[in-house]
Amino acid sequence: MTMQQPIQVPPADEAPAPQAEAAARVTPMMEQYLEIKAAHQGLLLFYRMGDFYELFFEDAEIASKTLGIVLTKRGKHQGADIPMCGVPVERAEDYLHRLISAGHRVAVCEQTEDPAAAKARGNKSVVRRGVVRLVTPGTLTEDTLLDARANNYLLAIARARSSAGGDRFGLAWIDISTAEFMVTEVSGGELAATLARINPNEAIVTDALFGDNELGQILRELPAVTPLTRDVFDGATAEKRLCDYFAVATMDGLAQLTRLEATAAAAAVTYVDRTQVGKHPPLSPPAREASGATMAIDPATRANLELTRTLAGERRGSLLDAIDRTVTSAGSRLLAQRLAAPLTDAPAIGRRLDAVSAFVADSAAREDIRSILRGAPDMSRALARLSVGRGGPRDLAGIRDGIIAADQVLTRLSELDQPPQEIAAVMAALQRPSRELAAEFASALDEQLPLIKRDGGFVRQGYEPALDEARNLRDASRLVVASMQARYADATSVKGLKIRHNNVLGYFVEVTAQHGDKLMSPPLNATFIHRQTLAGQVRFTTSELGEIEAKIANAGDRALGLELEIFERLCGKALAISDDLRAAAQGFARLDVATSLAKLAVDENYVRPEVDGSLSFAIEAGRHPVVEQALKRNGEPFIANACDLSPAPAQKSGQLWLLTGPNMAGKSTFLRQNALIALMAQIGSFVPATRARIGIVDRLFSRVGAADDLARGRSTFMVEMVETAAILNQAGERSLVILDEIGRGTATFDGLSIAWAAIEHLHESNRCRTLFATHYHELTALAAKLPRMFNATVRVKEWQGNVVFLHEVLPGSADRSYGIQVAKLAGLPPAVITRAKSVLSKLEAQDRGQTARALVDDLPLFAVPTRAATEAAPPSEAEQLMEAVKALQPDEMSPREALDALYALKAKLPKS
Ligand SMILES: Nc1ncnc2c1ncn2[C@@H]1O[C@H](COP(=O)(O)OP(=O)(O)OP(=O)(O)O)[C@@H](O)[C@H]1O
């Protein structure tokens, strides 16, 4: 996390406080700069000066370091040089991107009047400037600043303290680039998992929360956290601020929010409003996420299972990368969202699966729709840019093409026989946007469109007569210029005379140096006025050229003005139906996900899972979705394996599989593949298996792989124990738990004992569906005592002293780890291998297995102590006696009191 100074953001319409002291000694421009800067502390100030944004003082030092640009000086302030650096306006987005990625936030300050107007007010007047926008990681809209395939969430976190312990948190998250707005309320225990799921780019909290020790840990996991003053999180004004934003009298019709959710939601919209400085990006009304509606997955499990990123931080190699066959950015974003939040409602999962099934069955429809979607624009982001005034002609075209694509998709979908509910809902959404709007946009917009509206030339000829007239005038004048060139060449007898144009001189006559004198001497100098002499050319103007130029400029300005008016009009029409357009955009995304999951299922030979409310977990011939694809690229097969953790008929809860097997046999792969299959099933995807029946998993836990977390001062073993503790404390009957090599990071007997006790606890207390892989073969003996524990092993073959990995999971247990054979394969020196073998045979002679079997017989089965017993056991007599002695203060006692105390102590002794 980047730790930030609190931002002071004045409300959009409030003038920044003047700095009287600074004003006394500084130039008027610096005075203006300091005023604006003072009102935007904690942000880098991009101060517009002509074609550059300049940064001064510490901002300049930070920016020059982060961007690798030159630090210069400009004038003095209080006797010292003012450090300065600048970025050209046309490249500003690139620089903004780099500053935001480095965790900074930027206030963009523009000139708000024409420099000529400032001059007219007096020679010393400074051009008026104002901050038009705050650029922060969570409030971006530009394509160039955003990852098209990921959502960009701003998250507000509001806390309600409870004296009984157990704080509650209201969360509201917004993607202003797509208008999504969600809220929920969670307990302190659920906070970390929920934040990991939302994965915001920026979080906002109160100053108090920012400095809170307990929360600090969790907040540090986030990429950027911005502390704000308390008023932003004021519960009393929350409803009113939300109503103002949505321009309604009461929020009741839009959303039913708890007070805490409303507080967070109001904080989020207040921040959006302030960063966009008065512009009002349209947002969907806050949608409330019911708690428990999605599978809870804590941050460690998400990271370990490499859902959206590998442990090395790459998208490539993650589950998302392996299953993402979407063809649009919005589809890719939706798939990532679903993967982050698998559902727990079996009928809802069934509806998603029905849509996928339909496209598995009808491959022609699937491919046709995918090819239409491939060309469809990202309507929601185009709309968002238009709504904050940062859109261009191509965004209007995006809306037009989106509606056209909607019609094409509808035509194709209407050929489906009885579309399932999910597809019918998509069809309804695609019907919503007005077709007249698309027709109007089609007649207004030209074929080739400039990126920015100020370049003009995007309105089609024939759309608006006044515009055509202005353009004709401009173009006719240009023709006049061309004929003038011929006339001047004739009159001067200089064949090579040219009329050219640049931004400094405007139109000018240019001849080579050798003809310059001729034009500067009588009689020609009466017509040609000298302007500039360069090394090879001399430039002139004429009064006739000046007049034509003014005409061209006027006609050009008028044409551009008219185009901009048309742009605003069209933009207004699009925004007026933004809800319909967003619904259609969301429909595209849903369709993209359904067809892409169908394609995945067909390409990779997946099966539709049966998902229900039972506690089953039965996978036939399951495969690891990522490893399988990696092996396939090398032409190697993946060995499928079954897994059954379903309760036996007479038992209520699930099984615990203890998986032993040699190193490199495929234990971790097996564990992960089963977790991933559950997860894929619950996002509504087909799964890599020949059959899968899964009773809803409400929480997924994994403790696999090991990595130090030195930044948090935790060793590998400590990380392992913290994660294991979370599982043992939280897993319930509906959870799915995978544990890989618990206890391996410490001394053998400590590790074995911890693993032993953990298995007993999982079996007796958590009673969750569990896969437990280990190299402690002694643990297999526990199966004799634990009725729902089942031993499984991964088979290998020994061949000519080497081990051959078969990757087959079978009932039974391994007797050896073949660690030395694997070490040999890895290239350890032969001398070390030979020595290791002889040490091993000595150790094996002591036979630890014997001890374990004896332990199973000797130790009573793990008794799960009740919580009350562990938490508040009454003190023993000895402890009571000790406390009483400690409480005595002999120096302050009279002899009589001392004697009484002695009797009292004696009375406390147990009577025997
Ligand atoms: N079912 C399978 N089919 C084909 N190859 C597999 C299979 N399972 C695993 N592998 C291959 O074997 C390699 C080792 O697998 P994995 O890491 O799961 O072994 P492990 O038993 O957990 O090893 P260790 O105990 O050393 O951690 C994988 O990288 C993969 O390439």
The ligand as an SDF file (V2000), in Angstrom:
LIG
                    3D

 31 33  0  0  0  0  0  0  0  0999 V2000
   -2.3550  -35.9430  -12.8100 N   0  0  0  0  0  0  0  0  0  0  0  0
   -1.2340  -35.5730  -13.4270 C   0  0  0  0  0  0  0  0  0  0  0  0
   -1.0130  -35.8850  -14.7220 N   0  0  0  0  0  0  0  0  0  0  0  0
    0.1290  -35.5030  -15.3230 C   0  0  0  0  0  0  0  0  0  0  0  0
    1.0910  -34.8160  -14.7260 N   0  0  0  0  0  0  0  0  0  0  0  0
    0.9430  -34.4730  -13.4530 C   0  0  0  0  0  0  0  0  0  0  0  0
   -0.2350  -34.8370  -12.7260 C   0  0  0  0  0  0  0  0  0  0  0  0
   -0.1290  -34.3690  -11.4830 N   0  0  0  0  0  0  0  0  0  0  0  0
    1.0630  -33.7380  -11.4170 C   0  0  0  0  0  0  0  0  0  0  0  0
    1.6990  -33.7980  -12.5840 N   0  0  0  0  0  0  0  0  0  0  0  0
    3.0390  -33.2550  -12.8580 C   0  0  0  0  0  0  0  0  0  0  0  0
    3.8840  -33.5250  -11.7600 O   0  0  0  0  0  0  0  0  0  0  0  0
    4.4730  -32.3350  -11.2590 C   0  0  0  0  0  0  0  0  0  0  0  0
    4.5700  -32.4030   -9.7480 C   0  0  0  0  0  0  0  0  0  0  0  0
    3.2840  -32.3690   -9.1940 O   0  0  0  0  0  0  0  0  0  0  0  0
    3.0050  -31.8400   -7.7260 P   0  0  0  0  0  0  0  0  0  0  0  0
    3.7260  -30.5930   -7.4750 O   0  0  0  0  0  0  0  0  0  0  0  0
    1.5360  -31.8490   -7.5980 O   0  0  0  0  0  0  0  0  0  0  0  0
    3.6430  -33.0030   -6.8670 O   0  0  0  0  0  0  0  0  0  0  0  0
    3.6690  -33.2010   -5.2850 P   0  0  0  0  0  0  0  0  0  0  0  0
    3.3030  -34.6140   -5.0480 O   0  0  0  0  0  0  0  0  0  0  0  0
    2.8460  -32.2050   -4.6040 O   0  0  0  0  0  0  0  0  0  0  0  0
    5.1850  -32.9780   -4.9830 O   0  0  0  0  0  0  0  0  0  0  0  0
    5.9200  -32.5420   -3.6070 P   0  0  0  0  0  0  0  0  0  0  0  0
    5.5390  -33.5160   -2.5680 O   0  0  0  0  0  0  0  0  0  0  0  0
    7.3430  -32.6290   -3.9950 O   0  0  0  0  0  0  0  0  0  0  0  0
    5.4700  -31.1280   -3.3350 O   0  0  0  0  0  0  0  0  0  0  0  0
    3.5650  -31.2330  -11.7530 C   0  0  0  0  0  0  0  0  0  0  0  0
    4.3030  -30.0730  -12.0280 O   0  0  0  0  0  0  0  0  0  0  0  0
    2.9370  -31.7580  -13.0150 C   0  0  0  0  0  0  0  0  0  0  0  0
    3.6720  -31.3860  -14.1570 O   0  0  0  0  0  0  0  0  0  0  0  0
  1  2  1  0
  2  3  1  0
  2  7  2  0
  3  4  2  0
  4  5  1  0
  5  6  2  0
  6  7  1  0
  6 10  1  0
  7  8  1  0
  8  9  2  0
  9 10  1  0
 10 11  1  0
 11 12  1  0
 11 30  1  0
 12 13  1  0
 13 14  1  0
 13 28  1  0
 14 15  1  0
 15 16  1  0
 16 17  2  0
 16 18  1  0
 16 19  1  0
 19 20  1  0
 20 21  2  0
 20 22  1  0
 20 23  1  0
 23 24  1  0
 24 25  2  0
 24 26  1  0
 24 27  1  0
 28 29  1  0
 28 30  1  0
 30 31  1  0
M  END
$$$$
